[in-house]
Amino acid sequence: MSKKKSFALRIDPETFKSIEKWADDEFRSVNGQLEWMIHKCLKDAKRLKDKKKTEGTINGDEK
């Protein structure tokens, strides 16, 4: 299982309520919904590392 970093998140109640409703609609937990939202935003902004490029490396160095 992958390691996950935990942290406290302060969020206004109305935003939380909207995310909670969206998560319920998608059959996800609020945490799962937030992870999905963050991942989608990072992907859309091209901020994620390309897995195909990193699969051929060890600790960022070529094999």
PDB file with SEQRES, HELIX, SHEET and CRYST1 records, atoms N, CA, C and O in Angstrom:
SEQRES   1 A   63  MET SER LYS LYS LYS SER PHE ALA LEU ARG ILE ASP PRO          
SEQRES   2 A   63  GLU THR PHE LYS SER ILE GLU LYS TRP ALA ASP ASP GLU          
SEQRES   3 A   63  PHE ARG SER VAL ASN GLY GLN LEU GLU TRP MET ILE HIS          
SEQRES   4 A   63  LYS CYS LEU LYS ASP ALA LYS ARG LEU LYS ASP LYS LYS          
SEQRES   5 A   63  LYS THR GLU GLY THR ILE ASN GLY ASP GLU LYS                  
HELIX    1 AA1 PRO A   13  ASP A   25  1                                  13    
HELIX    2 AA2 VAL A   30  ASP A   44  1                                  15    
HELIX    3 AA3 LYS A   51  GLU A   55  1                                   5    
SHEET    1 AA1 2 THR A  57  ILE A  58  0                                        
SHEET    2 AA1 2 ASP A  61  GLU A  62 -1                                        
CRYST1    1.000    1.000    1.000  90.00  90.00  90.00 P 1           1          
ATOM      1  N   MET A   1       0.840  -1.184   0.000  1.00  0.00           N  
ATOM      2  CA  MET A   1       0.000   0.000   0.000  1.00  0.00           C  
ATOM      3  C   MET A   1       0.885   1.247   0.000  1.00  0.00           C  
ATOM      4  O   MET A   1       1.913   1.277   0.675  1.00  0.00           O  
ATOM      5  N   SER A   2       0.491   2.265  -0.748  1.00  0.00           N  
ATOM      6  CA  SER A   2       1.300   3.470  -0.820  1.00  0.00           C  
ATOM      7  C   SER A   2       1.208   4.264   0.477  1.00  0.00           C  
ATOM      8  O   SER A   2       0.204   4.224   1.189  1.00  0.00           O  
ATOM      9  N   LYS A   3       2.284   4.981   0.758  1.00  0.00           N  
ATOM     10  CA  LYS A   3       2.304   5.820   1.950  1.00  0.00           C  
ATOM     11  C   LYS A   3       1.520   7.084   1.661  1.00  0.00           C  
ATOM     12  O   LYS A   3       1.518   7.585   0.537  1.00  0.00           O  
ATOM     13  N   LYS A   4       0.855   7.594   2.684  1.00  0.00           N  
ATOM     14  CA  LYS A   4       0.094   8.825   2.530  1.00  0.00           C  
ATOM     15  C   LYS A   4       0.504   9.795   3.618  1.00  0.00           C  
ATOM     16  O   LYS A   4       0.767   9.390   4.750  1.00  0.00           O  
ATOM     17  N   LYS A   5       0.560  11.039   3.289  1.00  0.00           N  
ATOM     18  CA  LYS A   5       0.896  12.106   4.212  1.00  0.00           C  
ATOM     19  C   LYS A   5      -0.402  12.660   4.781  1.00  0.00           C  
ATOM     20  O   LYS A   5      -1.324  12.977   4.030  1.00  0.00           O  
ATOM     21  N   SER A   6      -0.478  12.779   6.084  1.00  0.00           N  
ATOM     22  CA  SER A   6      -1.678  13.360   6.687  1.00  0.00           C  
ATOM     23  C   SER A   6      -1.371  14.784   7.159  1.00  0.00           C  
ATOM     24  O   SER A   6      -0.246  15.096   7.551  1.00  0.00           O  
ATOM     25  N   PHE A   7      -2.392  15.634   7.113  1.00  0.00           N  
ATOM     26  CA  PHE A   7      -2.250  17.008   7.567  1.00  0.00           C  
ATOM     27  C   PHE A   7      -3.624  17.561   7.899  1.00  0.00           C  
ATOM     28  O   PHE A   7      -4.644  17.046   7.440  1.00  0.00           O  
ATOM     29  N   ALA A   8      -3.637  18.610   8.698  1.00  0.00           N  
ATOM     30  CA  ALA A   8      -4.911  19.255   9.068  1.00  0.00           C  
ATOM     31  C   ALA A   8      -5.307  20.223   7.952  1.00  0.00           C  
ATOM     32  O   ALA A   8      -4.463  20.903   7.369  1.00  0.00           O  
ATOM     33  N   LEU A   9      -6.577  20.265   7.678  1.00  0.00           N  
ATOM     34  CA  LEU A   9      -7.092  21.164   6.643  1.00  0.00           C  
ATOM     35  C   LEU A   9      -8.206  22.010   7.252  1.00  0.00           C  
ATOM     36  O   LEU A   9      -9.196  21.487   7.765  1.00  0.00           O  
ATOM     37  N   ARG A  10      -8.025  23.311   7.186  1.00  0.00           N  
ATOM     38  CA  ARG A  10      -9.084  24.215   7.634  1.00  0.00           C  
ATOM     39  C   ARG A  10      -9.877  24.644   6.407  1.00  0.00           C  
ATOM     40  O   ARG A  10      -9.311  25.119   5.423  1.00  0.00           O  
ATOM     41  N   ILE A  11     -11.176  24.474   6.477  1.00  0.00           N  
ATOM     42  CA  ILE A  11     -12.027  24.767   5.324  1.00  0.00           C  
ATOM     43  C   ILE A  11     -13.353  25.315   5.845  1.00  0.00           C  
ATOM     44  O   ILE A  11     -13.861  24.861   6.870  1.00  0.00           O  
ATOM     45  N   ASP A  12     -13.898  26.279   5.140  1.00  0.00           N  
ATOM     46  CA  ASP A  12     -15.142  26.865   5.621  1.00  0.00           C  
ATOM     47  C   ASP A  12     -16.287  25.856   5.507  1.00  0.00           C  
ATOM     48  O   ASP A  12     -16.273  24.995   4.627  1.00  0.00           O  
ATOM     49  N   PRO A  13     -17.267  25.962   6.387  1.00  0.00           N  
ATOM     50  CA  PRO A  13     -18.351  24.963   6.445  1.00  0.00           C  
ATOM     51  C   PRO A  13     -19.146  24.812   5.152  1.00  0.00           C  
ATOM     52  O   PRO A  13     -19.541  23.699   4.804  1.00  0.00           O  
ATOM     53  N   GLU A  14     -19.385  25.889   4.445  1.00  0.00           N  
ATOM     54  CA  GLU A  14     -20.167  25.798   3.202  1.00  0.00           C  
ATOM     55  C   GLU A  14     -19.404  25.029   2.124  1.00  0.00           C  
ATOM     56  O   GLU A  14     -19.989  24.229   1.393  1.00  0.00           O  
ATOM     57  N   THR A  15     -18.104  25.273   2.029  1.00  0.00           N  
ATOM     58  CA  THR A  15     -17.285  24.538   1.068  1.00  0.00           C  
ATOM     59  C   THR A  15     -17.263  23.067   1.434  1.00  0.00           C  
ATOM     60  O   THR A  15     -17.394  22.206   0.563  1.00  0.00           O  
ATOM     61  N   PHE A  16     -17.098  22.772   2.719  1.00  0.00           N  
ATOM     62  CA  PHE A  16     -17.083  21.381   3.165  1.00  0.00           C  
ATOM     63  C   PHE A  16     -18.404  20.695   2.840  1.00  0.00           C  
ATOM     64  O   PHE A  16     -18.424  19.550   2.388  1.00  0.00           O  
ATOM     65  N   LYS A  17     -19.496  21.397   3.070  1.00  0.00           N  
ATOM     66  CA  LYS A  17     -20.817  20.828   2.788  1.00  0.00           C  
ATOM     67  C   LYS A  17     -20.958  20.501   1.303  1.00  0.00           C  
ATOM     68  O   LYS A  17     -21.515  19.464   0.943  1.00  0.00           O  
ATOM     69  N   SER A  18     -20.456  21.378   0.447  1.00  0.00           N  
ATOM     70  CA  SER A  18     -20.523  21.138  -1.005  1.00  0.00           C  
ATOM     71  C   SER A  18     -19.677  19.932  -1.405  1.00  0.00           C  
ATOM     72  O   SER A  18     -20.102  19.116  -2.222  1.00  0.00           O  
ATOM     73  N   ILE A  19     -18.485  19.819  -0.832  1.00  0.00           N  
ATOM     74  CA  ILE A  19     -17.611  18.687  -1.125  1.00  0.00           C  
ATOM     75  C   ILE A  19     -18.219  17.399  -0.588  1.00  0.00           C  
ATOM     76  O   ILE A  19     -18.159  16.360  -1.246  1.00  0.00           O  
ATOM     77  N   GLU A  20     -18.799  17.462   0.595  1.00  0.00           N  
ATOM     78  CA  GLU A  20     -19.440  16.288   1.195  1.00  0.00           C  
ATOM     79  C   GLU A  20     -20.592  15.790   0.320  1.00  0.00           C  
ATOM     80  O   GLU A  20     -20.743  14.583   0.126  1.00  0.00           O  
ATOM     81  N   LYS A  21     -21.391  16.694  -0.199  1.00  0.00           N  
ATOM     82  CA  LYS A  21     -22.511  16.334  -1.076  1.00  0.00           C  
ATOM     83  C   LYS A  21     -21.979  15.707  -2.368  1.00  0.00           C  
ATOM     84  O   LYS A  21     -22.497  14.688  -2.825  1.00  0.00           O  
ATOM     85  N   TRP A  22     -20.963  16.307  -2.943  1.00  0.00           N  
ATOM     86  CA  TRP A  22     -20.361  15.787  -4.170  1.00  0.00           C  
ATOM     87  C   TRP A  22     -19.794  14.391  -3.921  1.00  0.00           C  
ATOM     88  O   TRP A  22     -19.978  13.490  -4.739  1.00  0.00           O  
ATOM     89  N   ALA A  23     -19.113  14.214  -2.803  1.00  0.00           N  
ATOM     90  CA  ALA A  23     -18.554  12.901  -2.448  1.00  0.00           C  
ATOM     91  C   ALA A  23     -19.667  11.865  -2.320  1.00  0.00           C  
ATOM     92  O   ALA A  23     -19.539  10.751  -2.828  1.00  0.00           O  
ATOM     93  N   ASP A  24     -20.745  12.221  -1.652  1.00  0.00           N  
ATOM     94  CA  ASP A  24     -21.886  11.304  -1.524  1.00  0.00           C  
ATOM     95  C   ASP A  24     -22.432  10.919  -2.897  1.00  0.00           C  
ATOM     96  O   ASP A  24     -22.739   9.752  -3.143  1.00  0.00           O  
ATOM     97  N   ASP A  25     -22.552  11.898  -3.786  1.00  0.00           N  
ATOM     98  CA  ASP A  25     -23.057  11.630  -5.137  1.00  0.00           C  
ATOM     99  C   ASP A  25     -22.156  10.677  -5.904  1.00  0.00           C  
ATOM    100  O   ASP A  25     -22.637   9.923  -6.750  1.00  0.00           O  
ATOM    101  N   GLU A  26     -20.863  10.699  -5.626  1.00  0.00           N  
ATOM    102  CA  GLU A  26     -19.877   9.865  -6.321  1.00  0.00           C  
ATOM    103  C   GLU A  26     -19.544   8.588  -5.544  1.00  0.00           C  
ATOM    104  O   GLU A  26     -18.683   7.814  -5.963  1.00  0.00           O  
ATOM    105  N   PHE A  27     -20.225   8.367  -4.414  1.00  0.00           N  
ATOM    106  CA  PHE A  27     -19.985   7.195  -3.561  1.00  0.00           C  
ATOM    107  C   PHE A  27     -18.539   7.148  -3.067  1.00  0.00           C  
ATOM    108  O   PHE A  27     -17.904   6.093  -3.059  1.00  0.00           O  
ATOM    109  N   ARG A  28     -18.031   8.317  -2.653  1.00  0.00           N  
ATOM    110  CA  ARG A  28     -16.683   8.435  -2.106  1.00  0.00           C  
ATOM    111  C   ARG A  28     -16.761   9.032  -0.711  1.00  0.00           C  
ATOM    112  O   ARG A  28     -17.768   9.625  -0.326  1.00  0.00           O  
ATOM    113  N   SER A  29     -15.675   8.864   0.040  1.00  0.00           N  
ATOM    114  CA  SER A  29     -15.534   9.588   1.297  1.00  0.00           C  
ATOM    115  C   SER A  29     -15.124  11.020   0.957  1.00  0.00           C  
ATOM    116  O   SER A  29     -14.689  11.294  -0.161  1.00  0.00           O  
ATOM    117  N   VAL A  30     -15.260  11.918   1.909  1.00  0.00           N  
ATOM    118  CA  VAL A  30     -14.813  13.291   1.689  1.00  0.00           C  
ATOM    119  C   VAL A  30     -13.313  13.289   1.409  1.00  0.00           C  
ATOM    120  O   VAL A  30     -12.846  13.995   0.515  1.00  0.00           O  
ATOM    121  N   ASN A  31     -12.558  12.497   2.169  1.00  0.00           N  
ATOM    122  CA  ASN A  31     -11.116  12.412   1.945  1.00  0.00           C  
ATOM    123  C   ASN A  31     -10.816  11.913   0.528  1.00  0.00           C  
ATOM    124  O   ASN A  31      -9.962  12.472  -0.161  1.00  0.00           O  
ATOM    125  N   GLY A  32     -11.505  10.880   0.102  1.00  0.00           N  
ATOM    126  CA  GLY A  32     -11.313  10.351  -1.247  1.00  0.00           C  
ATOM    127  C   GLY A  32     -11.669  11.377  -2.311  1.00  0.00           C  
ATOM    128  O   GLY A  32     -10.994  11.480  -3.336  1.00  0.00           O  
ATOM    129  N   GLN A  33     -12.724  12.129  -2.066  1.00  0.00           N  
ATOM    130  CA  GLN A  33     -13.143  13.160  -3.018  1.00  0.00           C  
ATOM    131  C   GLN A  33     -12.082  14.257  -3.114  1.00  0.00           C  
ATOM    132  O   GLN A  33     -11.747  14.707  -4.209  1.00  0.00           O  
ATOM    133  N   LEU A  34     -11.556  14.682  -1.967  1.00  0.00           N  
ATOM    134  CA  LEU A  34     -10.516  15.712  -1.971  1.00  0.00           C  
ATOM    135  C   LEU A  34      -9.263  15.224  -2.698  1.00  0.00           C  
ATOM    136  O   LEU A  34      -8.657  15.973  -3.464  1.00  0.00           O  
ATOM    137  N   GLU A  35      -8.874  13.967  -2.461  1.00  0.00           N  
ATOM    138  CA  GLU A  35      -7.717  13.408  -3.158  1.00  0.00           C  
ATOM    139  C   GLU A  35      -7.959  13.393  -4.667  1.00  0.00           C  
ATOM    140  O   GLU A  35      -7.074  13.751  -5.443  1.00  0.00           O  
ATOM    141  N   TRP A  36      -9.151  12.981  -5.079  1.00  0.00           N  
ATOM    142  CA  TRP A  36      -9.496  12.940  -6.502  1.00  0.00           C  
ATOM    143  C   TRP A  36      -9.453  14.340  -7.102  1.00  0.00           C  
ATOM    144  O   TRP A  36      -8.915  14.535  -8.192  1.00  0.00           O  
ATOM    145  N   MET A  37     -10.025  15.322  -6.387  1.00  0.00           N  
ATOM    146  CA  MET A  37     -10.063  16.706  -6.872  1.00  0.00           C  
ATOM    147  C   MET A  37      -8.650  17.274  -7.031  1.00  0.00           C  
ATOM    148  O   MET A  37      -8.340  17.912  -8.037  1.00  0.00           O  
ATOM    149  N   ILE A  38      -7.805  17.037  -6.035  1.00  0.00           N  
ATOM    150  CA  ILE A  38      -6.441  17.547  -6.080  1.00  0.00           C  
ATOM    151  C   ILE A  38      -5.671  16.897  -7.222  1.00  0.00           C  
ATOM    152  O   ILE A  38      -4.964  17.576  -7.966  1.00  0.00           O  
ATOM    153  N   HIS A  39      -5.810  15.577  -7.360  1.00  0.00           N  
ATOM    154  CA  HIS A  39      -5.122  14.863  -8.440  1.00  0.00           C  
ATOM    155  C   HIS A  39      -5.572  15.378  -9.805  1.00  0.00           C  
ATOM    156  O   HIS A  39      -4.744  15.594 -10.690  1.00  0.00           O  
ATOM    157  N   LYS A  40      -6.879  15.576  -9.980  1.00  0.00           N  
ATOM    158  CA  LYS A  40      -7.407  16.074 -11.256  1.00  0.00           C  
ATOM    159  C   LYS A  40      -6.868  17.469 -11.561  1.00  0.00           C  
ATOM    160  O   LYS A  40      -6.489  17.755 -12.696  1.00  0.00           O  
ATOM    161  N   CYS A  41      -6.834  18.332 -10.557  1.00  0.00           N  
ATOM    162  CA  CYS A  41      -6.311  19.687 -10.765  1.00  0.00           C  
ATOM    163  C   CYS A  41      -4.831  19.662 -11.125  1.00  0.00           C  
ATOM    164  O   CYS A  41      -4.394  20.398 -12.010  1.00  0.00           O  
ATOM    165  N   LEU A  42      -4.064  18.824 -10.447  1.00  0.00           N  
ATOM    166  CA  LEU A  42      -2.638  18.702 -10.757  1.00  0.00           C  
ATOM    167  C   LEU A  42      -2.429  18.174 -12.173  1.00  0.00           C  
ATOM    168  O   LEU A  42      -1.554  18.650 -12.896  1.00  0.00           O  
ATOM    169  N   LYS A  43      -3.231  17.196 -12.561  1.00  0.00           N  
ATOM    170  CA  LYS A  43      -3.127  16.625 -13.904  1.00  0.00           C  
ATOM    171  C   LYS A  43      -3.490  17.666 -14.956  1.00  0.00           C  
ATOM    172  O   LYS A  43      -2.785  17.818 -15.953  1.00  0.00           O  
ATOM    173  N   ASP A  44      -4.597  18.388 -14.732  1.00  0.00           N  
ATOM    174  CA  ASP A  44      -5.036  19.405 -15.681  1.00  0.00           C  
ATOM    175  C   ASP A  44      -4.003  20.526 -15.834  1.00  0.00           C  
ATOM    176  O   ASP A  44      -3.868  21.106 -16.912  1.00  0.00           O  
ATOM    177  N   ALA A  45      -3.273  20.830 -14.748  1.00  0.00           N  
ATOM    178  CA  ALA A  45      -2.259  21.883 -14.770  1.00  0.00           C  
ATOM    179  C   ALA A  45      -0.895  21.352 -15.212  1.00  0.00           C  
ATOM    180  O   ALA A  45       0.098  22.079 -15.220  1.00  0.00           O  
ATOM    181  N   LYS A  46      -0.869  20.055 -15.582  1.00  0.00           N  
ATOM    182  CA  LYS A  46       0.372  19.393 -16.001  1.00  0.00           C  
ATOM    183  C   LYS A  46       1.454  19.513 -14.930  1.00  0.00           C  
ATOM    184  O   LYS A  46       2.616  19.788 -15.229  1.00  0.00           O  
ATOM    185  N   ARG A  47       1.051  19.302 -13.680  1.00  0.00           N  
ATOM    186  CA  ARG A  47       1.965  19.392 -12.541  1.00  0.00           C  
ATOM    187  C   ARG A  47       2.366  18.021 -12.010  1.00  0.00           C  
ATOM    188  O   ARG A  47       3.129  17.938 -11.047  1.00  0.00           O  
ATOM    189  N   LEU A  48       1.870  16.944 -12.615  1.00  0.00           N  
ATOM    190  CA  LEU A  48       2.222  15.598 -12.178  1.00  0.00           C  
ATOM    191  C   LEU A  48       3.397  15.087 -12.998  1.00  0.00           C  
ATOM    192  O   LEU A  48       3.510  15.375 -14.189  1.00  0.00           O  
ATOM    193  N   LYS A  49       4.268  14.328 -12.349  1.00  0.00           N  
ATOM    194  CA  LYS A  49       5.376  13.708 -13.065  1.00  0.00           C  
ATOM    195  C   LYS A  49       4.813  12.612 -13.953  1.00  0.00           C  
ATOM    196  O   LYS A  49       3.859  11.931 -13.578  1.00  0.00           O  
ATOM    197  N   ASP A  50       5.397  12.443 -15.122  1.00  0.00           N  
ATOM    198  CA  ASP A  50       4.989  11.404 -16.059  1.00  0.00           C  
ATOM    199  C   ASP A  50       5.464  10.063 -15.524  1.00  0.00           C  
ATOM    200  O   ASP A  50       6.669   9.835 -15.423  1.00  0.00           O  
ATOM    201  N   LYS A  51       4.534   9.167 -15.177  1.00  0.00           N  
ATOM    202  CA  LYS A  51       4.886   7.859 -14.621  1.00  0.00           C  
ATOM    203  C   LYS A  51       5.749   7.053 -15.579  1.00  0.00           C  
ATOM    204  O   LYS A  51       6.631   6.318 -15.134  1.00  0.00           O  
ATOM    205  N   LYS A  52       5.519   7.172 -16.889  1.00  0.00           N  
ATOM    206  CA  LYS A  52       6.300   6.419 -17.867  1.00  0.00           C  
ATOM    207  C   LYS A  52       7.771   6.821 -17.810  1.00  0.00           C  
ATOM    208  O   LYS A  52       8.650   5.972 -17.959  1.00  0.00           O  
ATOM    209  N   LYS A  53       8.045   8.100 -17.596  1.00  0.00           N  
ATOM    210  CA  LYS A  53       9.421   8.573 -17.519  1.00  0.00           C  
ATOM    211  C   LYS A  53      10.085   8.126 -16.219  1.00  0.00           C  
ATOM    212  O   LYS A  53      11.260   7.758 -16.218  1.00  0.00           O  
ATOM    213  N   THR A  54       9.338   8.156 -15.109  1.00  0.00           N  
ATOM    214  CA  THR A  54       9.931   7.835 -13.817  1.00  0.00           C  
ATOM    215  C   THR A  54      10.036   6.332 -13.575  1.00  0.00           C  
ATOM    216  O   THR A  54      10.791   5.910 -12.698  1.00  0.00           O  
ATOM    217  N   GLU A  55       9.300   5.512 -14.327  1.00  0.00           N  
ATOM    218  CA  GLU A  55       9.382   4.060 -14.156  1.00  0.00           C  
ATOM    219  C   GLU A  55      10.750   3.529 -14.548  1.00  0.00           C  
ATOM    220  O   GLU A  55      11.177   2.494 -14.037  1.00  0.00           O  
ATOM    221  N   GLY A  56      11.442   4.214 -15.440  1.00  0.00           N  
ATOM    222  CA  GLY A  56      12.748   3.777 -15.885  1.00  0.00           C  
ATOM    223  C   GLY A  56      13.888   4.328 -15.040  1.00  0.00           C  
ATOM    224  O   GLY A  56      15.054   4.209 -15.419  1.00  0.00           O  
ATOM    225  N   THR A  57      13.564   4.926 -13.905  1.00  0.00           N  
ATOM    226  CA  THR A  57      14.590   5.508 -13.060  1.00  0.00           C  
ATOM    227  C   THR A  57      14.535   4.937 -11.656  1.00  0.00           C  
ATOM    228  O   THR A  57      13.514   4.411 -11.214  1.00  0.00           O  
ATOM    229  N   ILE A  58      15.653   5.055 -10.972  1.00  0.00           N  
ATOM    230  CA  ILE A  58      15.725   4.693  -9.556  1.00  0.00           C  
ATOM    231  C   ILE A  58      16.174   5.949  -8.820  1.00  0.00           C  
ATOM    232  O   ILE A  58      17.267   6.463  -9.061  1.00  0.00           O  
ATOM    233  N   ASN A  59      15.323   6.440  -7.920  1.00  0.00           N  
ATOM    234  CA  ASN A  59      15.621   7.670  -7.167  1.00  0.00           C  
ATOM    235  C   ASN A  59      15.976   8.833  -8.098  1.00  0.00           C  
ATOM    236  O   ASN A  59      16.835   9.653  -7.773  1.00  0.00           O  
ATOM    237  N   GLY A  60      15.323   8.899  -9.237  1.00  0.00           N  
ATOM    238  CA  GLY A  60      15.545   9.984 -10.178  1.00  0.00           C  
ATOM    239  C   GLY A  60      16.731   9.776 -11.104  1.00  0.00           C  
ATOM    240  O   GLY A  60      16.937  10.576 -12.017  1.00  0.00           O  
ATOM    241  N   ASP A  61      17.529   8.708 -10.894  1.00  0.00           N  
ATOM    242  CA  ASP A  61      18.678   8.414 -11.744  1.00  0.00           C  
ATOM    243  C   ASP A  61      18.309   7.316 -12.727  1.00  0.00           C  
ATOM    244  O   ASP A  61      17.538   6.415 -12.397  1.00  0.00           O  
ATOM    245  N   GLU A  62      18.852   7.388 -13.919  1.00  0.00           N  
ATOM    246  CA  GLU A  62      18.593   6.340 -14.913  1.00  0.00           C  
ATOM    247  C   GLU A  62      19.133   5.017 -14.428  1.00  0.00           C  
ATOM    248  O   GLU A  62      20.136   4.974 -13.715  1.00  0.00           O  
ATOM    249  N   LYS A  63      18.474   3.933 -14.810  1.00  0.00           N  
ATOM    250  CA  LYS A  63      18.916   2.577 -14.454  1.00  0.00           C  
ATOM    251  C   LYS A  63      20.197   2.242 -15.167  1.00  0.00           C  
ATOM    252  O   LYS A  63      20.728   1.144 -14.998  1.00  0.00           O  
TER     253      LYS A  63                                                      
END                                                                             
